[in-house]
Amino acid sequence: MADRGESVAIVGAGLAGCLLAALLGRRGIEVTLYERRADPRTAEPERGRSINLAISARGLAALDEVGLKDDALARALPMHGRMVHTPTGEQSSRPYSADGTRPIHSISRSELNLALLEEAAKTPGVELRFGYRLRSADLDSGVLAFDTPAGAEEVRASIVLAADGAFSAARRAVTFRTGFNFSQDYLEHGYKELTIPPTADGEFAMSPDALHIWPRGGSMMIALPNMDRSFTCTLFWTRAEFDALVSDEQIVDHFAARYPDVVGLAPDLVDDYRHNPIGSLATIRSYPWVHRGERATLALVGDAAHAIVPFFGQGANCAFEDCIEIDRSLAEHDGDWRRALDAYQQRRKANCDAIAEMALDNFVEMRDRVNSPVFQAKTQAEHWLERTLPGRFVSRYELVSFTTVPYAEIPARVGRQRLVTAVATAGVLAANAARSLLPHREDHR
Ligand SMILES: Cc1cc2nc3c(=O)[nH]c(=O)nc-3n(C[C@H](O)[C@H](O)[C@H](O)COP(=O)(O)OP(=O)(O)OC[C@H]3O[C@@H](n4cnc5c(N)ncnc54)[C@H](O)[C@@H]3O)c2cc1C
């Protein structure tokens, strides 16, 4: 690719920043990656926003571009379905795919980040700077001001790729620009993590092959397995629910009443509950993502452009797709950053809006609808339709998690399938009703 003489800075060596650096380096573009944290290869890992996360088809396709797919899969645990836990402690398994064979993958966030960072670090042309916290970016002078352990430092860049997460400092450079639309919508729910350790004989305390859900109407808990045979549970509760539990007894009593099967599996429940922080959950929407000044152009990438709630397990998958799109657009436009970044934002915006809405909707599905017999019949009907009409009928979950069909195409496609889904669901409900009403076969004898 032609060298356009741009000096390229990526702010944030999180999931998106590292992947983007590796992709650009491979393209022969020199890039400097600035990260506020210490180098995780030599420092203790900082507790991130979640211990583990679910990676699915989109994330794997992106990791494949830098040769990390197999490595990621080797560090991940497959989850073939949901395991729903009732308030009385019974469990029922619900496969994700029609044939039950397709999993999403639980992976440690810090390990995935480290693998991407190592990939970026060994890519020629990629420079890494740790302990660099962006304070401000001036697009007219092209100056980025950082706080570093050695004091304030200014660097110049003509292309600034802001991958510094949902509360992006780089985004502040454009927040008050005319024409920049920005919103952040907080859920009334926050999240807190708890741990279920391995059993005394070193085994998983529950099935590792599932994403566990305790749906409780207005709130819920989930648990994903880790390679060390523990589970990380995440409570998604309203602030009022968190605030209501003050004493140790209240914490234990509440779990015994609402999540009875967890109490015996989580010996540090009270300690975790007391000491682990409550994280916030917000949907961040912004546009345009590309901003030009006299000397520099800034593009927002990943959560910095469009943070979403985690209920479809797609935030990182979606951020990875942004990186792939930037890389692809640069190839299409022969390294012309102006045209490439315009194409990037035009192609990605509708997709990111679509997954933001689907993620919000999936919260209601996970915490509430999964309990309903109609919802369960609908899932059965969808799986039957998928087996009967392979490739022609594909459920929303499959389209999001097991394909790379652009997110923006999914709502319309699911809309076209609505009538046939409703008819098939009615059929499943009728069959279920017949099964419970009609006499058993042996009663005819
Ligand atoms: C509870 C929870 C569960 C989740 N589960 C999933 C899941 O299962 N599947 C999934 O796909 N997604 C999940 N996500 C979403 C996912 O974590 C994010 O979408 C993803 O991390 C976004 O990547 P990013 O690189 O854009 O931002 P980040 O991962 O936030 O990285 C930003 C980086 O920028 C650095 N930085 C920040 N400020 C500065 C600064 N001023 N100067 C320099 N560097 C800076 C940070 O230290 C960090 O390294 C979850 C999110 C949450 C909160």
PDBQT file of the ligand as one rigid body, heavy atoms in Angstrom, charges set to zero:
ROOT
HETATM    1  C1  LIG A 501     -19.946  -6.811  32.324  1.00  0.00    +0.000 C 
HETATM    2  C2  LIG A 501     -19.576  -6.823  30.860  1.00  0.00    +0.000 A 
HETATM    3  C3  LIG A 501     -19.616  -8.018  30.172  1.00  0.00    +0.000 A 
HETATM    4  C4  LIG A 501     -19.268  -8.052  28.818  1.00  0.00    +0.000 A 
HETATM    5  N1  LIG A 501     -19.368  -9.225  28.156  1.00  0.00    +0.000 NA
HETATM    6  C5  LIG A 501     -19.097  -9.278  26.834  1.00  0.00    +0.000 A 
HETATM    7  C6  LIG A 501     -19.207 -10.505  26.115  1.00  0.00    +0.000 A 
HETATM    8  O1  LIG A 501     -19.550 -11.543  26.672  1.00  0.00    +0.000 OA
HETATM    9  N2  LIG A 501     -18.910 -10.498  24.784  1.00  0.00    +0.000 N 
HETATM   10  C7  LIG A 501     -18.526  -9.371  24.125  1.00  0.00    +0.000 A 
HETATM   11  O2  LIG A 501     -18.278  -9.425  22.920  1.00  0.00    +0.000 OA
HETATM   12  N3  LIG A 501     -18.441  -8.172  24.782  1.00  0.00    +0.000 NA
HETATM   13  C8  LIG A 501     -18.703  -8.104  26.113  1.00  0.00    +0.000 A 
HETATM   14  N4  LIG A 501     -18.603  -6.918  26.773  1.00  0.00    +0.000 N 
HETATM   15  C9  LIG A 501     -18.262  -5.703  26.019  1.00  0.00    +0.000 C 
HETATM   16  C10 LIG A 501     -16.766  -5.570  25.777  1.00  0.00    +0.000 C 
HETATM   17  O3  LIG A 501     -16.086  -5.634  27.004  1.00  0.00    +0.000 OA
HETATM   18  C11 LIG A 501     -16.447  -4.252  25.098  1.00  0.00    +0.000 C 
HETATM   19  O4  LIG A 501     -17.319  -4.037  24.038  1.00  0.00    +0.000 OA
HETATM   20  C12 LIG A 501     -15.009  -4.247  24.577  1.00  0.00    +0.000 C 
HETATM   21  O5  LIG A 501     -14.109  -4.375  25.646  1.00  0.00    +0.000 OA
HETATM   22  C13 LIG A 501     -14.732  -2.975  23.795  1.00  0.00    +0.000 C 
HETATM   23  O6  LIG A 501     -13.380  -2.952  23.407  1.00  0.00    +0.000 OA
HETATM   24  P1  LIG A 501     -12.622  -1.554  23.232  1.00  0.00    +0.000 P 
HETATM   25  O7  LIG A 501     -11.230  -1.921  22.848  1.00  0.00    +0.000 OA
HETATM   26  O8  LIG A 501     -13.434  -0.671  22.362  1.00  0.00    +0.000 OA
HETATM   27  O9  LIG A 501     -12.632  -0.888  24.683  1.00  0.00    +0.000 OA
HETATM   28  P2  LIG A 501     -11.920  -1.395  26.000  1.00  0.00    +0.000 P 
HETATM   29  O10 LIG A 501     -11.838  -2.858  26.027  1.00  0.00    +0.000 OA
HETATM   30  O11 LIG A 501     -12.606  -0.673  27.102  1.00  0.00    +0.000 OA
HETATM   31  O12 LIG A 501     -10.422  -0.843  25.881  1.00  0.00    +0.000 OA
HETATM   32  C14 LIG A 501     -10.120   0.525  26.052  1.00  0.00    +0.000 C 
HETATM   33  C15 LIG A 501      -8.637   0.653  26.367  1.00  0.00    +0.000 C 
HETATM   34  O13 LIG A 501      -8.302   2.036  26.392  1.00  0.00    +0.000 OA
HETATM   35  C16 LIG A 501      -7.531   2.304  27.533  1.00  0.00    +0.000 C 
HETATM   36  N5  LIG A 501      -7.746   3.719  27.874  1.00  0.00    +0.000 N 
HETATM   37  C17 LIG A 501      -8.851   4.270  28.418  1.00  0.00    +0.000 A 
HETATM   38  N6  LIG A 501      -8.690   5.580  28.595  1.00  0.00    +0.000 NA
HETATM   39  C18 LIG A 501      -7.453   5.881  28.138  1.00  0.00    +0.000 A 
HETATM   40  C19 LIG A 501      -6.706   7.082  28.049  1.00  0.00    +0.000 A 
HETATM   41  N7  LIG A 501      -7.212   8.256  28.478  1.00  0.00    +0.000 N 
HETATM   42  N8  LIG A 501      -5.469   7.052  27.515  1.00  0.00    +0.000 NA
HETATM   43  C20 LIG A 501      -4.941   5.866  27.083  1.00  0.00    +0.000 A 
HETATM   44  N9  LIG A 501      -5.594   4.687  27.153  1.00  0.00    +0.000 NA
HETATM   45  C21 LIG A 501      -6.843   4.694  27.674  1.00  0.00    +0.000 A 
HETATM   46  C22 LIG A 501      -8.057   1.337  28.581  1.00  0.00    +0.000 C 
HETATM   47  O14 LIG A 501      -7.138   1.135  29.636  1.00  0.00    +0.000 OA
HETATM   48  C23 LIG A 501      -8.271   0.093  27.731  1.00  0.00    +0.000 C 
HETATM   49  O15 LIG A 501      -7.102  -0.680  27.633  1.00  0.00    +0.000 OA
HETATM   50  C24 LIG A 501     -18.910  -6.858  28.138  1.00  0.00    +0.000 A 
HETATM   51  C25 LIG A 501     -18.872  -5.652  28.839  1.00  0.00    +0.000 A 
HETATM   52  C26 LIG A 501     -19.203  -5.635  30.174  1.00  0.00    +0.000 A 
HETATM   53  C27 LIG A 501     -19.170  -4.317  30.910  1.00  0.00    +0.000 C 
ENDROOT
TORSDOF 0
